[in-house]
Amino acid sequence: MIDVLPPEAFLEGYPDDIRAMAATLRGVVRRAVPDATERVRAGWRIIGFDLPIGKRGVYFAFVAPEPIHVHLGWAHGIHLDDPERRLEGAHLRLRKVRYVTFRPGDEIDEAPLVAFTRDAARIAALPREARLALALDRET
């Protein structure tokens, strides 16, 4: 049986400002995709979000707290339209994941994050072949 750790319990070990930013970013995902489910993935040290598709759901987004900042990211972020180049991850040679990072004191502009999250959910819900076609379209 898998132990279920509530997100609030997972976040207890982080500084107050990191917990507050994580709560804001969790809210962004819930507003963008209200039917998404969240669960702690302790091994990855993230709060992951799944779409209610299929038996196990489809993982599409995450909030990843660290002691000095918090990431909001998307599993298929490589396919997100990012003309302002807000997304990080390509420089790390991550295959598909992209994310944004917030540090204490940063302003969190929620509108583009909601848009990224909605688009990430749409992309994650596509069949694998359709996501592959997106990748091929970007390369041409």
VMD Tcl script that builds the backbone (N, CA, C; Angstrom):
set m [mol new atoms 420]
animate dup $m
set s [atomselect $m all]
$s set {name element resname resid chain x y z} {
  {N N MET 1 A 0.841 -1.188 0.000}
  {CA C MET 1 A 0.000 0.000 0.000}
  {C C MET 1 A 0.883 1.248 0.000}
  {N N ILE 2 A 0.469 2.255 -0.751}
  {CA C ILE 2 A 1.228 3.494 -0.843}
  {C C ILE 2 A 0.759 4.433 0.264}
  {N N ASP 3 A 1.705 4.991 1.007}
  {CA C ASP 3 A 1.352 5.997 2.003}
  {C C ASP 3 A 0.971 7.287 1.293}
  {N N VAL 4 A -0.092 7.907 1.769}
  {CA C VAL 4 A -0.542 9.159 1.187}
  {C C VAL 4 A -0.128 10.293 2.119}
  {N N LEU 5 A 0.745 11.137 1.634}
  {CA C LEU 5 A 1.217 12.281 2.398}
  {C C LEU 5 A 0.499 13.524 1.890}
  {N N PRO 6 A -0.257 14.206 2.723}
  {CA C PRO 6 A -0.926 15.425 2.264}
  {C C PRO 6 A 0.100 16.487 1.870}
  {N N PRO 7 A -0.218 17.295 0.848}
  {CA C PRO 7 A 0.716 18.347 0.433}
  {C C PRO 7 A 1.131 19.273 1.573}
  {N N GLU 8 A 0.191 19.614 2.443}
  {CA C GLU 8 A 0.520 20.509 3.552}
  {C C GLU 8 A 1.580 19.893 4.464}
  {N N ALA 9 A 1.477 18.587 4.709}
  {CA C ALA 9 A 2.474 17.904 5.537}
  {C C ALA 9 A 3.823 17.864 4.825}
  {N N PHE 10 A 3.805 17.626 3.527}
  {CA C PHE 10 A 5.029 17.621 2.731}
  {C C PHE 10 A 5.740 18.969 2.802}
  {N N LEU 11 A 4.958 20.052 2.794}
  {CA C LEU 11 A 5.519 21.403 2.771}
  {C C LEU 11 A 5.972 21.901 4.144}
  {N N GLU 12 A 5.607 21.197 5.213}
  {CA C GLU 12 A 5.930 21.666 6.569}
  {C C GLU 12 A 7.420 21.921 6.795}
  {N N GLY 13 A 8.272 21.197 6.148}
  {CA C GLY 13 A 9.705 21.338 6.371}
  {C C GLY 13 A 10.350 22.507 5.645}
  {N N TYR 14 A 9.564 23.277 4.915}
  {CA C TYR 14 A 10.101 24.397 4.155}
  {C C TYR 14 A 9.840 25.711 4.869}
  {N N PRO 15 A 10.636 26.743 4.574}
  {CA C PRO 15 A 10.404 28.064 5.171}
  {C C PRO 15 A 9.015 28.603 4.807}
  {N N ASP 16 A 8.513 29.496 5.655}
  {CA C ASP 16 A 7.167 30.054 5.465}
  {C C ASP 16 A 6.971 30.663 4.077}
  {N N ASP 17 A 7.946 31.419 3.581}
  {CA C ASP 17 A 7.773 32.070 2.278}
  {C C ASP 17 A 7.733 31.050 1.137}
  {N N ILE 18 A 8.461 29.971 1.271}
  {CA C ILE 18 A 8.436 28.910 0.256}
  {C C ILE 18 A 7.082 28.200 0.293}
  {N N ARG 19 A 6.580 27.920 1.488}
  {CA C ARG 19 A 5.260 27.287 1.621}
  {C C ARG 19 A 4.173 28.181 1.024}
  {N N ALA 20 A 4.265 29.478 1.266}
  {CA C ALA 20 A 3.261 30.408 0.737}
  {C C ALA 20 A 3.301 30.445 -0.791}
  {N N MET 21 A 4.493 30.482 -1.363}
  {CA C MET 21 A 4.605 30.478 -2.825}
  {C C MET 21 A 4.087 29.158 -3.395}
  {N N ALA 22 A 4.407 28.052 -2.748}
  {CA C ALA 22 A 3.921 26.744 -3.205}
  {C C ALA 22 A 2.394 26.714 -3.168}
  {N N ALA 23 A 1.792 27.280 -2.122}
  {CA C ALA 23 A 0.327 27.327 -2.030}
  {C C ALA 23 A -0.256 28.156 -3.173}
  {N N THR 24 A 0.365 29.272 -3.486}
  {CA C THR 24 A -0.101 30.103 -4.595}
  {C C THR 24 A -0.024 29.340 -5.914}
  {N N LEU 25 A 1.076 28.650 -6.137}
  {CA C LEU 25 A 1.258 27.915 -7.389}
  {C C LEU 25 A 0.325 26.713 -7.471}
  {N N ARG 26 A 0.066 26.051 -6.354}
  {CA C ARG 26 A -0.930 24.977 -6.339}
  {C C ARG 26 A -2.292 25.533 -6.725}
  {N N GLY 27 A -2.602 26.727 -6.236}
  {CA C GLY 27 A -3.868 27.375 -6.579}
  {C C GLY 27 A -3.959 27.698 -8.056}
  {N N VAL 28 A -2.854 28.093 -8.658}
  {CA C VAL 28 A -2.823 28.365 -10.101}
  {C C VAL 28 A -3.242 27.113 -10.862}
  {N N VAL 29 A -2.671 25.978 -10.503}
  {CA C VAL 29 A -2.992 24.734 -11.208}
  {C C VAL 29 A -4.459 24.373 -10.992}
  {N N ARG 30 A -4.940 24.495 -9.770}
  {CA C ARG 30 A -6.352 24.152 -9.487}
  {C C ARG 30 A -7.315 25.072 -10.235}
  {N N ARG 31 A -6.988 26.355 -10.364}
  {CA C ARG 31 A -7.845 27.276 -11.115}
  {C C ARG 31 A -7.802 26.966 -12.614}
  {N N ALA 32 A -6.629 26.633 -13.103}
  {CA C ALA 32 A -6.471 26.358 -14.529}
  {C C ALA 32 A -7.161 25.056 -14.937}
  {N N VAL 33 A -7.043 24.042 -14.092}
  {CA C VAL 33 A -7.578 22.710 -14.406}
  {C C VAL 33 A -8.276 22.175 -13.152}
  {N N PRO 34 A -9.507 22.618 -12.912}
  {CA C PRO 34 A -10.188 22.282 -11.657}
  {C C PRO 34 A -10.366 20.790 -11.385}
  {N N ASP 35 A -10.425 19.965 -12.430}
  {CA C ASP 35 A -10.620 18.532 -12.196}
  {C C ASP 35 A -9.311 17.763 -12.000}
  {N N ALA 36 A -8.183 18.469 -12.020}
  {CA C ALA 36 A -6.889 17.807 -11.776}
  {C C ALA 36 A -6.815 17.346 -10.320}
  {N N THR 37 A -6.118 16.250 -10.112}
  {CA C THR 37 A -5.878 15.764 -8.756}
  {C C THR 37 A -4.416 15.998 -8.417}
  {N N GLU 38 A -4.165 16.274 -7.158}
  {CA C GLU 38 A -2.780 16.497 -6.740}
  {C C GLU 38 A -2.387 15.434 -5.734}
  {N N ARG 39 A -1.123 15.067 -5.789}
  {CA C ARG 39 A -0.591 14.152 -4.789}
  {C C ARG 39 A 0.910 14.352 -4.678}
  {N N VAL 40 A 1.386 14.101 -3.490}
  {CA C VAL 40 A 2.816 14.213 -3.240}
  {C C VAL 40 A 3.511 13.007 -3.857}
  {N N ARG 41 A 4.552 13.292 -4.570}
  {CA C ARG 41 A 5.438 12.249 -5.088}
  {C C ARG 41 A 6.741 12.417 -4.316}
  {N N ALA 42 A 6.769 11.773 -3.176}
  {CA C ALA 42 A 7.858 11.974 -2.215}
  {C C ALA 42 A 9.224 11.654 -2.815}
  {N N GLY 43 A 9.309 10.629 -3.621}
  {CA C GLY 43 A 10.587 10.265 -4.229}
  {C C GLY 43 A 11.124 11.340 -5.151}
  {N N TRP 44 A 10.241 12.082 -5.766}
  {CA C TRP 44 A 10.636 13.172 -6.662}
  {C C TRP 44 A 10.697 14.495 -5.924}
  {N N ARG 45 A 10.193 14.539 -4.698}
  {CA C ARG 45 A 10.121 15.754 -3.874}
  {C C ARG 45 A 9.299 16.840 -4.552}
  {N N ILE 46 A 8.139 16.418 -5.086}
  {CA C ILE 46 A 7.231 17.348 -5.759}
  {C C ILE 46 A 5.790 17.078 -5.333}
  {N N ILE 47 A 4.943 18.035 -5.650}
  {CA C ILE 47 A 3.502 17.835 -5.624}
  {C C ILE 47 A 3.109 17.744 -7.092}
  {N N GLY 48 A 2.640 16.578 -7.502}
  {CA C GLY 48 A 2.294 16.346 -8.896}
  {C C GLY 48 A 0.804 16.460 -9.128}
  {N N PHE 49 A 0.446 16.816 -10.339}
  {CA C PHE 49 A -0.952 16.970 -10.732}
  {C C PHE 49 A -1.250 16.043 -11.893}
  {N N ASP 50 A -2.390 15.359 -11.785}
  {CA C ASP 50 A -2.815 14.400 -12.800}
  {C C ASP 50 A -4.173 14.796 -13.364}
  {N N LEU 51 A -4.355 14.505 -14.642}
  {CA C LEU 51 A -5.664 14.645 -15.271}
  {C C LEU 51 A -6.434 13.350 -15.036}
  {N N PRO 52 A -7.747 13.437 -14.839}
  {CA C PRO 52 A -8.528 12.220 -14.609}
  {C C PRO 52 A -8.827 11.487 -15.921}
  {N N ILE 53 A -7.802 10.895 -16.486}
  {CA C ILE 53 A -7.912 10.177 -17.750}
  {C C ILE 53 A -7.380 8.766 -17.524}
  {N N GLY 54 A -8.121 7.798 -17.950}
  {CA C GLY 54 A -7.685 6.417 -17.798}
  {C C GLY 54 A -7.752 5.956 -16.353}
  {N N LYS 55 A -7.196 4.792 -16.105}
  {CA C LYS 55 A -7.249 4.193 -14.776}
  {C C LYS 55 A -6.368 4.908 -13.764}
  {N N ARG 56 A -5.209 5.362 -14.200}
  {CA C ARG 56 A -4.241 5.945 -13.268}
  {C C ARG 56 A -4.090 7.453 -13.405}
  {N N GLY 57 A -4.764 8.052 -14.344}
  {CA C GLY 57 A -4.602 9.476 -14.571}
  {C C GLY 57 A -3.400 9.752 -15.454}
  {N N VAL 58 A -3.266 10.992 -15.865}
  {CA C VAL 58 A -2.152 11.414 -16.723}
  {C C VAL 58 A -1.451 12.575 -16.030}
  {N N TYR 59 A -0.188 12.370 -15.696}
  {CA C TYR 59 A 0.636 13.376 -15.029}
  {C C TYR 59 A 0.922 14.512 -16.011}
  {N N PHE 60 A 0.719 15.774 -15.542}
  {CA C PHE 60 A 0.956 16.882 -16.471}
  {C C PHE 60 A 1.643 18.099 -15.850}
  {N N ALA 61 A 1.595 18.261 -14.530}
  {CA C ALA 61 A 2.161 19.472 -13.925}
  {C C ALA 61 A 2.703 19.157 -12.538}
  {N N PHE 62 A 3.556 20.072 -12.037}
  {CA C PHE 62 A 4.110 19.870 -10.696}
  {C C PHE 62 A 4.468 21.191 -10.042}
  {N N VAL 63 A 4.485 21.161 -8.730}
  {CA C VAL 63 A 5.043 22.229 -7.903}
  {C C VAL 63 A 6.185 21.582 -7.144}
  {N N ALA 64 A 7.376 22.137 -7.301}
  {CA C ALA 64 A 8.575 21.555 -6.692}
  {C C ALA 64 A 9.235 22.577 -5.769}
  {N N PRO 65 A 8.979 22.460 -4.466}
  {CA C PRO 65 A 9.624 23.382 -3.533}
  {C C PRO 65 A 11.071 22.980 -3.269}
  {N N GLU 66 A 11.897 23.965 -3.062}
  {CA C GLU 66 A 13.272 23.768 -2.621}
  {C C GLU 66 A 13.517 24.803 -1.526}
  {N N PRO 67 A 14.573 24.681 -0.774}
  {CA C PRO 67 A 14.769 25.609 0.347}
  {C C PRO 67 A 14.842 27.085 -0.038}
  {N N ILE 68 A 15.259 27.392 -1.275}
  {CA C ILE 68 A 15.430 28.798 -1.641}
  {C C ILE 68 A 14.510 29.280 -2.763}
  {N N HIS 69 A 13.758 28.375 -3.386}
  {CA C HIS 69 A 12.834 28.753 -4.447}
  {C C HIS 69 A 11.804 27.645 -4.674}
  {N N VAL 70 A 10.841 27.936 -5.558}
  {CA C VAL 70 A 9.800 26.964 -5.909}
  {C C VAL 70 A 9.658 26.962 -7.427}
  {N N HIS 71 A 9.520 25.771 -7.991}
  {CA C HIS 71 A 9.287 25.624 -9.428}
  {C C HIS 71 A 7.826 25.253 -9.672}
  {N N LEU 72 A 7.248 25.820 -10.725}
  {CA C LEU 72 A 5.997 25.327 -11.282}
  {C C LEU 72 A 6.373 24.803 -12.652}
  {N N GLY 73 A 6.049 23.540 -12.902}
  {CA C GLY 73 A 6.487 22.945 -14.154}
  {C C GLY 73 A 5.446 22.065 -14.802}
  {N N TRP 74 A 5.763 21.674 -16.036}
  {CA C TRP 74 A 4.838 20.904 -16.859}
  {C C TRP 74 A 5.588 19.768 -17.526}
  {N N ALA 75 A 5.008 18.577 -17.428}
  {CA C ALA 75 A 5.657 17.357 -17.909}
  {C C ALA 75 A 5.950 17.393 -19.405}
  {N N HIS 76 A 5.082 18.013 -20.178}
  {CA C HIS 76 A 5.280 18.119 -21.631}
  {C C HIS 76 A 5.517 19.577 -22.017}
  {N N GLY 77 A 6.222 20.283 -21.179}
  {CA C GLY 77 A 6.455 21.706 -21.368}
  {C C GLY 77 A 7.204 22.071 -22.631}
  {N N ILE 78 A 7.939 21.130 -23.177}
  {CA C ILE 78 A 8.664 21.397 -24.421}
  {C C ILE 78 A 7.714 21.808 -25.544}
  {N N HIS 79 A 6.440 21.404 -25.438}
  {CA C HIS 79 A 5.461 21.706 -26.474}
  {C C HIS 79 A 4.709 23.016 -26.232}
  {N N LEU 80 A 4.967 23.678 -25.115}
  {CA C LEU 80 A 4.245 24.908 -24.800}
  {C C LEU 80 A 4.757 26.070 -25.646}
  {N N ASP 81 A 3.845 26.894 -26.080}
  {CA C ASP 81 A 4.199 28.091 -26.834}
  {C C ASP 81 A 4.750 29.119 -25.837}
  {N N ASP 82 A 5.987 29.521 -26.017}
  {CA C ASP 82 A 6.666 30.404 -25.067}
  {C C ASP 82 A 7.431 31.507 -25.799}
  {N N PRO 83 A 6.710 32.405 -26.487}
  {CA C PRO 83 A 7.407 33.436 -27.260}
  {C C PRO 83 A 8.231 34.396 -26.398}
  {N N GLU 84 A 7.859 34.575 -25.132}
  {CA C GLU 84 A 8.616 35.476 -24.260}
  {C C GLU 84 A 9.753 34.764 -23.537}
  {N N ARG 85 A 9.925 33.501 -23.800}
  {CA C ARG 85 A 11.012 32.686 -23.236}
  {C C ARG 85 A 11.034 32.737 -21.700}
  {N N ARG 86 A 9.875 32.468 -21.121}
  {CA C ARG 86 A 9.760 32.431 -19.662}
  {C C ARG 86 A 10.161 31.075 -19.095}
  {N N LEU 87 A 10.071 30.037 -19.912}
  {CA C LEU 87 A 10.259 28.678 -19.415}
  {C C LEU 87 A 11.728 28.292 -19.350}
  {N N GLU 88 A 12.062 27.625 -18.270}
  {CA C GLU 88 A 13.415 27.108 -18.065}
  {C C GLU 88 A 13.414 25.608 -18.316}
  {N N GLY 89 A 14.599 25.061 -18.456}
  {CA C GLY 89 A 14.736 23.618 -18.581}
  {C C GLY 89 A 15.494 23.192 -19.812}
  {N N ALA 90 A 15.351 23.923 -20.897}
  {CA C ALA 90 A 16.039 23.535 -22.126}
  {C C ALA 90 A 17.551 23.560 -21.941}
  {N N HIS 91 A 18.032 24.522 -21.157}
  {CA C HIS 91 A 19.479 24.635 -20.940}
  {C C HIS 91 A 20.028 23.455 -20.137}
  {N N LEU 92 A 19.142 22.741 -19.456}
  {CA C LEU 92 A 19.565 21.563 -18.694}
  {C C LEU 92 A 19.433 20.287 -19.510}
  {N N ARG 93 A 19.020 20.460 -20.734}
  {CA C ARG 93 A 18.810 19.333 -21.634}
  {C C ARG 93 A 17.756 18.365 -21.112}
  {N N LEU 94 A 16.766 18.941 -20.442}
  {CA C LEU 94 A 15.631 18.122 -20.044}
  {C C LEU 94 A 14.887 17.727 -21.307}
  {N N ARG 95 A 14.475 16.512 -21.375}
  {CA C ARG 95 A 13.835 16.048 -22.608}
  {C C ARG 95 A 12.538 16.788 -22.893}
  {N N LYS 96 A 11.606 16.768 -21.939}
  {CA C LYS 96 A 10.283 17.339 -22.207}
  {C C LYS 96 A 9.867 18.387 -21.182}
  {N N VAL 97 A 10.385 18.316 -19.996}
  {CA C VAL 97 A 9.938 19.155 -18.890}
  {C C VAL 97 A 10.388 20.601 -19.083}
  {N N ARG 98 A 9.487 21.524 -18.752}
  {CA C ARG 98 A 9.825 22.938 -18.679}
  {C C ARG 98 A 9.190 23.487 -17.409}
  {N N TYR 99 A 9.755 24.573 -16.880}
  {CA C TYR 99 A 9.278 25.105 -15.608}
  {C C TYR 99 A 9.620 26.574 -15.487}
  {N N VAL 100 A 9.009 27.213 -14.494}
  {CA C VAL 100 A 9.365 28.562 -14.085}
  {C C VAL 100 A 9.762 28.490 -12.618}
  {N N THR 101 A 10.621 29.403 -12.217}
  {CA C THR 101 A 11.145 29.399 -10.853}
  {C C THR 101 A 10.813 30.717 -10.173}
  {N N PHE 102 A 10.391 30.617 -8.921}
  {CA C PHE 102 A 10.084 31.799 -8.123}
  {C C PHE 102 A 10.875 31.760 -6.826}
  {N N ARG 103 A 11.436 32.911 -6.484}
  {CA C ARG 103 A 12.182 33.078 -5.239}
  {C C ARG 103 A 11.402 33.997 -4.314}
  {N N PRO 104 A 11.651 33.918 -3.022}
  {CA C PRO 104 A 10.940 34.818 -2.108}
  {C C PRO 104 A 11.064 36.275 -2.572}
  {N N GLY 105 A 9.939 36.956 -2.564}
  {CA C GLY 105 A 9.900 38.353 -3.004}
  {C C GLY 105 A 9.523 38.532 -4.459}
  {N N ASP 106 A 9.609 37.446 -5.268}
  {CA C ASP 106 A 9.211 37.544 -6.674}
  {C C ASP 106 A 7.704 37.735 -6.775}
  {N N GLU 107 A 7.299 38.548 -7.738}
  {CA C GLU 107 A 5.877 38.676 -8.039}
  {C C GLU 107 A 5.465 37.482 -8.892}
  {N N ILE 108 A 4.331 36.892 -8.571}
  {CA C ILE 108 A 3.823 35.762 -9.348}
  {C C ILE 108 A 2.673 36.267 -10.213}
  {N N ASP 109 A 2.960 36.447 -11.494}
  {CA C ASP 109 A 1.948 36.866 -12.457}
  {C C ASP 109 A 1.192 35.607 -12.874}
  {N N GLU 110 A -0.015 35.450 -12.347}
  {CA C GLU 110 A -0.738 34.193 -12.499}
  {C C GLU 110 A -1.306 33.971 -13.892}
  {N N ALA 111 A -1.643 35.013 -14.614}
  {CA C ALA 111 A -2.305 34.849 -15.921}
  {C C ALA 111 A -1.499 33.971 -16.889}
  {N N PRO 112 A -0.215 34.236 -17.116}
  {CA C PRO 112 A 0.508 33.359 -18.047}
  {C C PRO 112 A 0.686 31.943 -17.495}
  {N N LEU 113 A 0.759 31.820 -16.175}
  {CA C LEU 113 A 0.906 30.488 -15.577}
  {C C LEU 113 A -0.355 29.657 -15.764}
  {N N VAL 114 A -1.506 30.305 -15.635}
  {CA C VAL 114 A -2.781 29.618 -15.889}
  {C C VAL 114 A -2.830 29.176 -17.348}
  {N N ALA 115 A -2.425 30.059 -18.254}
  {CA C ALA 115 A -2.435 29.718 -19.681}
  {C C ALA 115 A -1.497 28.553 -19.972}
  {N N PHE 116 A -0.280 28.595 -19.446}
  {CA C PHE 116 A 0.657 27.479 -19.634}
  {C C PHE 116 A 0.053 26.186 -19.098}
  {N N THR 117 A -0.571 26.257 -17.920}
  {CA C THR 117 A -1.098 25.055 -17.277}
  {C C THR 117 A -2.264 24.475 -18.069}
  {N N ARG 118 A -3.146 25.314 -18.553}
  {CA C ARG 118 A -4.264 24.823 -19.371}
  {C C ARG 118 A -3.747 24.171 -20.648}
  {N N ASP 119 A -2.768 24.806 -21.267}
  {CA C ASP 119 A -2.208 24.239 -22.491}
  {C C ASP 119 A -1.465 22.937 -22.192}
  {N N ALA 120 A -0.767 22.896 -21.072}
  {CA C ALA 120 A -0.060 21.662 -20.684}
  {C C ALA 120 A -1.034 20.514 -20.466}
  {N N ALA 121 A -2.193 20.810 -19.881}
  {CA C ALA 121 A -3.213 19.777 -19.676}
  {C C ALA 121 A -3.754 19.294 -21.023}
  {N N ARG 122 A -3.995 20.239 -21.925}
  {CA C ARG 122 A -4.485 19.866 -23.257}
  {C C ARG 122 A -3.486 18.956 -23.966}
  {N N ILE 123 A -2.223 19.307 -23.898}
  {CA C ILE 123 A -1.171 18.530 -24.556}
  {C C ILE 123 A -1.022 17.155 -23.913}
  {N N ALA 124 A -1.035 17.106 -22.588}
  {CA C ALA 124 A -0.879 15.826 -21.893}
  {C C ALA 124 A -2.028 14.875 -22.198}
  {N N ALA 125 A -3.206 15.423 -22.488}
  {CA C ALA 125 A -4.373 14.587 -22.775}
  {C C ALA 125 A -4.352 14.029 -24.199}
  {N N LEU 126 A -3.483 14.559 -25.041}
  {CA C LEU 126 A -3.384 14.069 -26.415}
  {C C LEU 126 A -2.801 12.660 -26.444}
  {N N PRO 127 A -3.170 11.877 -27.440}
  {CA C PRO 127 A -2.492 10.586 -27.611}
  {C C PRO 127 A -1.003 10.802 -27.879}
  {N N ARG 128 A -0.209 9.833 -27.530}
  {CA C ARG 128 A 1.255 9.927 -27.690}
  {C C ARG 128 A 1.633 10.332 -29.125}
  {N N GLU 129 A 0.957 9.766 -30.099}
  {CA C GLU 129 A 1.267 10.056 -31.502}
  {C C GLU 129 A 1.043 11.539 -31.823}
  {N N ALA 130 A 0.014 12.123 -31.241}
  {CA C ALA 130 A -0.265 13.544 -31.477}
  {C C ALA 130 A 0.813 14.421 -30.845}
  {N N ARG 131 A 1.296 14.021 -29.652}
  {CA C ARG 131 A 2.397 14.786 -29.041}
  {C C ARG 131 A 3.660 14.659 -29.875}
  {N N LEU 132 A 3.906 13.496 -30.446}
  {CA C LEU 132 A 5.059 13.312 -31.326}
  {C C LEU 132 A 4.928 14.211 -32.549}
  {N N ALA 133 A 3.738 14.325 -33.091}
  {CA C ALA 133 A 3.515 15.213 -34.239}
  {C C ALA 133 A 3.799 16.662 -33.860}
  {N N LEU 134 A 3.434 17.062 -32.639}
  {CA C LEU 134 A 3.754 18.426 -32.176}
  {C C LEU 134 A 5.264 18.651 -32.191}
  {N N ALA 135 A 5.999 17.664 -31.711}
  {CA C ALA 135 A 7.468 17.779 -31.674}
  {C C ALA 135 A 8.025 17.892 -33.078}
  {N N LEU 136 A 7.510 17.106 -33.983}
  {CA C LEU 136 A 7.999 17.153 -35.359}
  {C C LEU 136 A 7.651 18.490 -36.010}
  {N N ASP 137 A 6.468 19.027 -35.725}
  {CA C ASP 137 A 6.073 20.320 -36.278}
  {C C ASP 137 A 7.011 21.427 -35.802}
  {N N ARG 138 A 7.444 21.374 -34.556}
  {CA C ARG 138 A 8.338 22.411 -34.017}
  {C C ARG 138 A 9.713 22.360 -34.661}
  {N N GLU 139 A 10.135 21.157 -35.075}
  {CA C GLU 139 A 11.464 21.010 -35.661}
  {C C GLU 139 A 11.510 21.493 -37.105}
  {N N THR 140 A 10.343 21.602 -37.743}
  {CA C THR 140 A 10.343 22.023 -39.157}
  {C C THR 140 A 10.113 23.496 -39.295}
}
mol reanalyze $m
mol bondsrecalc $m
mol representation Tube
mol addrep $m
